[in-house]
Amino acid sequence: MSVYQWLCLLGVPTLIVGMTTFFINQVRKSKKDSDAIRQGIQALLRAQMIADWNHYSEKGYAPIYARENFENCWRHYHGLGVNGVMDGLHDSFMALPLDPPNTSKRRTKNENDN
C-alpha cells in the first residue's frame, strides 16, 4: 500500500471525527452561553420589576408610562419561558391606580377657590 492510500485510509476519517467533535463542542458552548445570557436578562428584568413595584406601591399609584414600562418588562420576562412567580406582582402592579391619591380632592378644592 502506498503512502497516499494510508493517508486516505487514516486521514479522512480522522478529519471527519475531528471536525464533528469540534462542531459538537461549539454547539454545546453556544447553548451554555445562551442559557447564561437568558438567565442574566431574566434576573435583570425581575430586579427592575421588583424595584418598580416597590417604588410605585409606596407612592400608591402608577402613572401610565410606568405601567407601560412594567408591562414591557413583564412581557419580555414571560417570553423567556420562566415560571409564573412574577404574575402575581404583575397583577398587583396593574391594579395600582393611575392618579395619585387625593388628586380628586385637590382638584375640587382648587376649583372651589376659583
VMD Tcl script that builds the backbone (N, CA, C; Angstrom):
set m [mol new atoms 342]
animate dup $m
set s [atomselect $m all]
$s set {name element resname resid chain x y z} {
  {N N MET 1 A 0.843 -1.168 0.000}
  {CA C MET 1 A 0.000 0.000 0.000}
  {C C MET 1 A 0.895 1.241 0.000}
  {N N SER 2 A 0.477 2.221 -0.767}
  {CA C SER 2 A 1.288 3.432 -0.875}
  {C C SER 2 A 0.975 4.393 0.269}
  {N N VAL 3 A 1.820 5.406 0.430}
  {CA C VAL 3 A 1.634 6.426 1.469}
  {C C VAL 3 A 0.321 7.166 1.242}
  {N N TYR 4 A 0.031 7.452 0.005}
  {CA C TYR 4 A -1.214 8.140 -0.323}
  {C C TYR 4 A -2.422 7.335 0.135}
  {N N GLN 5 A -2.402 6.047 -0.079}
  {CA C GLN 5 A -3.515 5.189 0.337}
  {C C GLN 5 A -3.631 5.169 1.863}
  {N N TRP 6 A -2.480 5.109 2.558}
  {CA C TRP 6 A -2.520 5.130 4.025}
  {C C TRP 6 A -3.088 6.456 4.533}
  {N N LEU 7 A -2.669 7.560 3.927}
  {CA C LEU 7 A -3.194 8.863 4.336}
  {C C LEU 7 A -4.695 8.963 4.079}
  {N N CYS 8 A -5.137 8.470 2.981}
  {CA C CYS 8 A -6.570 8.469 2.671}
  {C C CYS 8 A -7.320 7.574 3.644}
  {N N LEU 9 A -6.754 6.436 3.950}
  {CA C LEU 9 A -7.397 5.477 4.840}
  {C C LEU 9 A -7.512 6.020 6.264}
  {N N LEU 10 A -6.482 6.657 6.754}
  {CA C LEU 10 A -6.479 7.152 8.135}
  {C C LEU 10 A -6.841 8.629 8.245}
  {N N GLY 11 A -6.453 9.421 7.274}
  {CA C GLY 11 A -6.620 10.870 7.364}
  {C C GLY 11 A -8.049 11.347 7.234}
  {N N VAL 12 A -8.774 10.846 6.283}
  {CA C VAL 12 A -10.138 11.318 6.048}
  {C C VAL 12 A -11.059 10.997 7.227}
  {N N PRO 13 A -11.087 9.756 7.730}
  {CA C PRO 13 A -11.943 9.503 8.888}
  {C C PRO 13 A -11.528 10.314 10.116}
  {N N THR 14 A -10.233 10.468 10.320}
  {CA C THR 14 A -9.756 11.267 11.448}
  {C C THR 14 A -10.181 12.711 11.294}
  {N N LEU 15 A -10.083 13.241 10.103}
  {CA C LEU 15 A -10.505 14.612 9.832}
  {C C LEU 15 A -12.003 14.777 10.074}
  {N N ILE 16 A -12.786 13.824 9.627}
  {CA C ILE 16 A -14.240 13.883 9.825}
  {C C ILE 16 A -14.576 13.827 11.315}
  {N N VAL 17 A -13.952 12.913 12.053}
  {CA C VAL 17 A -14.196 12.804 13.500}
  {C C VAL 17 A -13.765 14.085 14.206}
  {N N GLY 18 A -12.616 14.625 13.835}
  {CA C GLY 18 A -12.129 15.862 14.454}
  {C C GLY 18 A -13.061 17.029 14.209}
  {N N MET 19 A -13.525 17.199 12.982}
  {CA C MET 19 A -14.439 18.291 12.663}
  {C C MET 19 A -15.778 18.111 13.370}
  {N N THR 20 A -16.282 16.890 13.409}
  {CA C THR 20 A -17.550 16.618 14.094}
  {C C THR 20 A -17.432 16.937 15.573}
  {N N THR 21 A -16.343 16.505 16.206}
  {CA C THR 21 A -16.131 16.788 17.625}
  {C C THR 21 A -16.045 18.287 17.873}
  {N N PHE 22 A -15.338 18.999 17.013}
  {CA C PHE 22 A -15.213 20.447 17.145}
  {C C PHE 22 A -16.580 21.122 17.077}
  {N N PHE 23 A -17.392 20.757 16.093}
  {CA C PHE 23 A -18.705 21.373 15.935}
  {C C PHE 23 A -19.642 21.024 17.090}
  {N N ILE 24 A -19.584 19.804 17.583}
  {CA C ILE 24 A -20.416 19.420 18.725}
  {C C ILE 24 A -20.035 20.248 19.948}
  {N N ASN 25 A -18.740 20.422 20.180}
  {CA C ASN 25 A -18.288 21.229 21.314}
  {C C ASN 25 A -18.699 22.689 21.166}
  {N N GLN 26 A -18.652 23.207 19.947}
  {CA C GLN 26 A -19.068 24.584 19.712}
  {C C GLN 26 A -20.561 24.769 19.982}
  {N N VAL 27 A -21.373 23.802 19.576}
  {CA C VAL 27 A -22.813 23.876 19.821}
  {C C VAL 27 A -23.091 23.829 21.321}
  {N N ARG 28 A -22.403 22.962 22.040}
  {CA C ARG 28 A -22.588 22.877 23.497}
  {C C ARG 28 A -22.190 24.180 24.178}
  {N N LYS 29 A -21.069 24.749 23.771}
  {CA C LYS 29 A -20.606 26.010 24.357}
  {C C LYS 29 A -21.585 27.133 24.044}
  {N N SER 30 A -22.071 27.158 22.821}
  {CA C SER 30 A -23.031 28.182 22.424}
  {C C SER 30 A -24.322 28.069 23.231}
  {N N LYS 31 A -24.797 26.863 23.452}
  {CA C LYS 31 A -26.007 26.658 24.254}
  {C C LYS 31 A -25.789 27.094 25.690}
  {N N LYS 32 A -24.625 26.765 26.225}
  {CA C LYS 32 A -24.302 27.150 27.605}
  {C C LYS 32 A -24.250 28.673 27.727}
  {N N ASP 33 A -23.602 29.332 26.771}
  {CA C ASP 33 A -23.528 30.793 26.774}
  {C C ASP 33 A -24.909 31.416 26.618}
  {N N SER 34 A -25.710 30.866 25.733}
  {CA C SER 34 A -27.064 31.376 25.513}
  {C C SER 34 A -27.918 31.245 26.766}
  {N N ASP 35 A -27.804 30.130 27.452}
  {CA C ASP 35 A -28.550 29.935 28.701}
  {C C ASP 35 A -28.117 30.940 29.761}
  {N N ALA 36 A -26.815 31.197 29.844}
  {CA C ALA 36 A -26.309 32.159 30.821}
  {C C ALA 36 A -26.816 33.568 30.518}
  {N N ILE 37 A -26.829 33.939 29.256}
  {CA C ILE 37 A -27.331 35.260 28.865}
  {C C ILE 37 A -28.822 35.364 29.157}
  {N N ARG 38 A -29.570 34.326 28.835}
  {CA C ARG 38 A -31.014 34.328 29.096}
  {C C ARG 38 A -31.302 34.477 30.584}
  {N N GLN 39 A -30.574 33.743 31.413}
  {CA C GLN 39 A -30.778 33.826 32.860}
  {C C GLN 39 A -30.371 35.194 33.400}
  {N N GLY 40 A -29.328 35.779 32.834}
  {CA C GLY 40 A -28.923 37.120 33.255}
  {C C GLY 40 A -29.967 38.161 32.904}
  {N N ILE 41 A -30.501 38.089 31.706}
  {CA C ILE 41 A -31.558 39.021 31.300}
  {C C ILE 41 A -32.790 38.828 32.162}
  {N N GLN 42 A -33.119 37.590 32.442}
  {CA C GLN 42 A -34.260 37.293 33.302}
  {C C GLN 42 A -34.061 37.922 34.683}
  {N N ALA 43 A -32.871 37.800 35.255}
  {CA C ALA 43 A -32.593 38.366 36.572}
  {C C ALA 43 A -32.695 39.890 36.551}
  {N N LEU 44 A -32.190 40.516 35.487}
  {CA C LEU 44 A -32.274 41.973 35.382}
  {C C LEU 44 A -33.721 42.451 35.249}
  {N N LEU 45 A -34.501 41.760 34.439}
  {CA C LEU 45 A -35.914 42.129 34.286}
  {C C LEU 45 A -36.666 41.951 35.600}
  {N N ARG 46 A -36.403 40.845 36.295}
  {CA C ARG 46 A -37.053 40.598 37.581}
  {C C ARG 46 A -36.695 41.692 38.584}
  {N N ALA 47 A -35.420 42.065 38.651}
  {CA C ALA 47 A -34.985 43.107 39.585}
  {C C ALA 47 A -35.640 44.446 39.251}
  {N N GLN 48 A -35.741 44.761 37.961}
  {CA C GLN 48 A -36.362 46.017 37.561}
  {C C GLN 48 A -37.847 46.040 37.922}
  {N N MET 49 A -38.532 44.939 37.695}
  {CA C MET 49 A -39.961 44.890 38.022}
  {C C MET 49 A -40.187 44.986 39.527}
  {N N ILE 50 A -39.351 44.337 40.305}
  {CA C ILE 50 A -39.492 44.414 41.764}
  {C C ILE 50 A -39.220 45.833 42.247}
  {N N ALA 51 A -38.189 46.476 41.692}
  {CA C ALA 51 A -37.883 47.854 42.072}
  {C C ALA 51 A -39.035 48.792 41.694}
  {N N ASP 52 A -39.578 48.621 40.490}
  {CA C ASP 52 A -40.718 49.448 40.075}
  {C C ASP 52 A -41.914 49.216 40.976}
  {N N TRP 53 A -42.196 47.966 41.286}
  {CA C TRP 53 A -43.343 47.673 42.141}
  {C C TRP 53 A -43.161 48.292 43.530}
  {N N ASN 54 A -41.969 48.166 44.101}
  {CA C ASN 54 A -41.713 48.758 45.421}
  {C C ASN 54 A -41.879 50.275 45.375}
  {N N HIS 55 A -41.331 50.904 44.351}
  {CA C HIS 55 A -41.391 52.365 44.238}
  {C C HIS 55 A -42.832 52.864 44.106}
  {N N TYR 56 A -43.559 52.284 43.175}
  {CA C TYR 56 A -44.904 52.792 42.905}
  {C C TYR 56 A -45.940 52.308 43.912}
  {N N SER 57 A -45.727 51.181 44.532}
  {CA C SER 57 A -46.682 50.760 45.570}
  {C C SER 57 A -46.549 51.652 46.802}
  {N N GLU 58 A -45.329 52.150 47.082}
  {CA C GLU 58 A -45.155 53.112 48.176}
  {C C GLU 58 A -45.846 54.432 47.849}
  {N N LYS 59 A -45.786 54.844 46.591}
  {CA C LYS 59 A -46.453 56.077 46.177}
  {C C LYS 59 A -47.976 55.917 46.173}
  {N N GLY 60 A -48.433 54.681 45.984}
  {CA C GLY 60 A -49.866 54.424 45.979}
  {C C GLY 60 A -50.505 54.534 44.606}
  {N N TYR 61 A -49.732 54.781 43.588}
  {CA C TYR 61 A -50.256 54.852 42.222}
  {C C TYR 61 A -49.120 54.602 41.239}
  {N N ALA 62 A -49.499 54.295 40.000}
  {CA C ALA 62 A -48.526 54.081 38.933}
  {C C ALA 62 A -49.006 54.807 37.688}
  {N N PRO 63 A -48.290 55.851 37.262}
  {CA C PRO 63 A -48.698 56.565 36.049}
  {C C PRO 63 A -48.636 55.660 34.823}
  {N N ILE 64 A -49.228 56.113 33.758}
  {CA C ILE 64 A -49.356 55.290 32.557}
  {C C ILE 64 A -47.997 54.907 31.984}
  {N N TYR 65 A -47.013 55.805 32.014}
  {CA C TYR 65 A -45.692 55.472 31.465}
  {C C TYR 65 A -45.016 54.377 32.292}
  {N N ALA 66 A -45.264 54.378 33.610}
  {CA C ALA 66 A -44.694 53.336 34.463}
  {C C ALA 66 A -45.372 51.997 34.178}
  {N N ARG 67 A -46.663 52.028 33.948}
  {CA C ARG 67 A -47.385 50.802 33.608}
  {C C ARG 67 A -46.904 50.222 32.291}
  {N N GLU 68 A -46.709 51.083 31.300}
  {CA C GLU 68 A -46.241 50.610 30.001}
  {C C GLU 68 A -44.847 49.999 30.115}
  {N N ASN 69 A -43.984 50.633 30.893}
  {CA C ASN 69 A -42.638 50.106 31.094}
  {C C ASN 69 A -42.686 48.763 31.830}
  {N N PHE 70 A -43.512 48.680 32.869}
  {CA C PHE 70 A -43.639 47.449 33.630}
  {C C PHE 70 A -44.210 46.334 32.751}
  {N N GLU 71 A -45.223 46.663 31.977}
  {CA C GLU 71 A -45.843 45.678 31.079}
  {C C GLU 71 A -44.836 45.174 30.050}
  {N N ASN 72 A -44.014 46.073 29.517}
  {CA C ASN 72 A -42.989 45.691 28.550}
  {C C ASN 72 A -41.978 44.733 29.192}
  {N N CYS 73 A -41.500 45.066 30.380}
  {CA C CYS 73 A -40.561 44.189 31.093}
  {C C CYS 73 A -41.196 42.828 31.365}
  {N N TRP 74 A -42.441 42.840 31.818}
  {CA C TRP 74 A -43.113 41.582 32.166}
  {C C TRP 74 A -43.326 40.713 30.928}
  {N N ARG 75 A -43.693 41.334 29.822}
  {CA C ARG 75 A -43.921 40.579 28.592}
  {C C ARG 75 A -42.630 39.885 28.134}
  {N N HIS 76 A -41.519 40.598 28.190}
  {CA C HIS 76 A -40.242 40.002 27.793}
  {C C HIS 76 A -39.784 38.951 28.810}
  {N N TYR 77 A -39.997 39.222 30.077}
  {CA C TYR 77 A -39.660 38.246 31.126}
  {C C TYR 77 A -40.464 36.969 30.915}
  {N N HIS 78 A -41.750 37.138 30.668}
  {CA C HIS 78 A -42.640 35.999 30.456}
  {C C HIS 78 A -42.265 35.252 29.172}
  {N N GLY 79 A -41.805 35.988 28.161}
  {CA C GLY 79 A -41.407 35.384 26.896}
  {C C GLY 79 A -40.164 34.515 26.997}
  {N N LEU 80 A -39.392 34.683 28.054}
  {CA C LEU 80 A -38.207 33.856 28.240}
  {C C LEU 80 A -38.558 32.452 28.709}
  {N N GLY 81 A -39.840 32.217 28.949}
  {CA C GLY 81 A -40.283 30.878 29.329}
  {C C GLY 81 A -40.068 30.569 30.791}
  {N N VAL 82 A -40.149 31.579 31.619}
  {CA C VAL 82 A -39.924 31.370 33.045}
  {C C VAL 82 A -41.234 31.018 33.728}
  {N N ASN 83 A -41.139 30.671 34.996}
  {CA C ASN 83 A -42.333 30.296 35.741}
  {C C ASN 83 A -43.187 31.518 36.057}
  {N N GLY 84 A -44.309 31.300 36.694}
  {CA C GLY 84 A -45.269 32.358 36.947}
  {C C GLY 84 A -45.084 33.103 38.239}
  {N N VAL 85 A -43.880 33.176 38.765}
  {CA C VAL 85 A -43.633 33.853 40.034}
  {C C VAL 85 A -43.991 35.336 39.938}
  {N N MET 86 A -43.701 35.956 38.819}
  {CA C MET 86 A -43.925 37.396 38.670}
  {C C MET 86 A -45.356 37.731 38.248}
  {N N ASP 87 A -46.173 36.735 37.969}
  {CA C ASP 87 A -47.550 37.006 37.546}
  {C C ASP 87 A -48.339 37.740 38.627}
  {N N GLY 88 A -48.184 37.320 39.868}
  {CA C GLY 88 A -48.885 37.983 40.969}
  {C C GLY 88 A -48.428 39.423 41.136}
  {N N LEU 89 A -47.141 39.658 41.004}
  {CA C LEU 89 A -46.602 41.007 41.102}
  {C C LEU 89 A -47.117 41.865 39.948}
  {N N HIS 90 A -47.211 41.274 38.774}
  {CA C HIS 90 A -47.745 41.983 37.600}
  {C C HIS 90 A -49.193 42.391 37.852}
  {N N ASP 91 A -50.002 41.464 38.324}
  {CA C ASP 91 A -51.406 41.774 38.599}
  {C C ASP 91 A -51.531 42.865 39.656}
  {N N SER 92 A -50.706 42.781 40.691}
  {CA C SER 92 A -50.723 43.778 41.754}
  {C C SER 92 A -50.316 45.150 41.232}
  {N N PHE 93 A -49.308 45.191 40.382}
  {CA C PHE 93 A -48.853 46.471 39.824}
  {C C PHE 93 A -49.924 47.072 38.932}
  {N N MET 94 A -50.537 46.265 38.098}
  {CA C MET 94 A -51.560 46.777 37.183}
  {C C MET 94 A -52.823 47.215 37.930}
  {N N ALA 95 A -52.993 46.749 39.152}
  {CA C ALA 95 A -54.155 47.150 39.944}
  {C C ALA 95 A -53.955 48.508 40.616}
  {N N LEU 96 A -52.723 49.019 40.616}
  {CA C LEU 96 A -52.492 50.341 41.215}
  {C C LEU 96 A -53.243 51.403 40.419}
  {N N PRO 97 A -53.770 52.411 41.103}
  {CA C PRO 97 A -54.476 53.477 40.379}
  {C C PRO 97 A -53.518 54.294 39.511}
  {N N LEU 98 A -54.086 54.945 38.492}
  {CA C LEU 98 A -53.284 55.766 37.585}
  {C C LEU 98 A -52.948 57.128 38.176}
  {N N ASP 99 A -53.832 57.664 38.985}
  {CA C ASP 99 A -53.651 59.001 39.553}
  {C C ASP 99 A -53.194 58.920 40.997}
  {N N PRO 100 A -52.466 59.932 41.445}
  {CA C PRO 100 A -52.037 59.950 42.851}
  {C C PRO 100 A -53.244 59.995 43.777}
  {N N PRO 101 A -53.101 59.447 44.973}
  {CA C PRO 101 A -54.194 59.536 45.932}
  {C C PRO 101 A -54.494 60.998 46.259}
  {N N ASN 102 A -55.734 61.289 46.537}
  {CA C ASN 102 A -56.212 62.630 46.921}
  {C C ASN 102 A -56.124 63.635 45.783}
  {N N THR 103 A -55.920 63.216 44.559}
  {CA C THR 103 A -55.890 64.136 43.427}
  {C C THR 103 A -57.259 64.747 43.210}
  {N N SER 104 A -58.283 63.930 43.332}
  {CA C SER 104 A -59.635 64.441 43.099}
  {C C SER 104 A -60.011 65.448 44.175}
  {N N LYS 105 A -59.555 65.267 45.419}
  {CA C LYS 105 A -59.857 66.223 46.485}
  {C C LYS 105 A -59.154 67.549 46.227}
  {N N ARG 106 A -57.896 67.494 45.735}
  {CA C ARG 106 A -57.169 68.721 45.431}
  {C C ARG 106 A -57.841 69.481 44.297}
  {N N ARG 107 A -58.289 68.753 43.309}
  {CA C ARG 107 A -58.938 69.410 42.173}
  {C C ARG 107 A -60.216 70.109 42.609}
  {N N THR 108 A -61.017 69.436 43.384}
  {CA C THR 108 A -62.279 70.050 43.801}
  {C C THR 108 A -62.018 71.220 44.728}
  {N N LYS 109 A -60.994 71.122 45.570}
  {CA C LYS 109 A -60.663 72.219 46.466}
  {C C LYS 109 A -60.196 73.432 45.656}
  {N N ASN 110 A -59.335 73.207 44.656}
  {CA C ASN 110 A -58.850 74.310 43.817}
  {C C ASN 110 A -59.960 74.884 42.949}
  {N N GLU 111 A -60.859 74.054 42.482}
  {CA C GLU 111 A -61.967 74.526 41.667}
  {C C GLU 111 A -62.908 75.375 42.506}
  {N N ASN 112 A -63.097 75.029 43.782}
  {CA C ASN 112 A -63.976 75.795 44.663}
  {C C ASN 112 A -63.383 77.165 44.985}
  {N N ASP 113 A -62.045 77.270 45.013}
  {CA C ASP 113 A -61.393 78.546 45.314}
  {C C ASP 113 A -61.593 79.533 44.182}
  {N N ASN 114 A -61.687 79.049 42.956}
  {CA C ASN 114 A -61.839 79.959 41.807}
  {C C ASN 114 A -63.228 80.383 41.691}
}
mol reanalyze $m
mol bondsrecalc $m
mol representation Tube
mol addrep $m
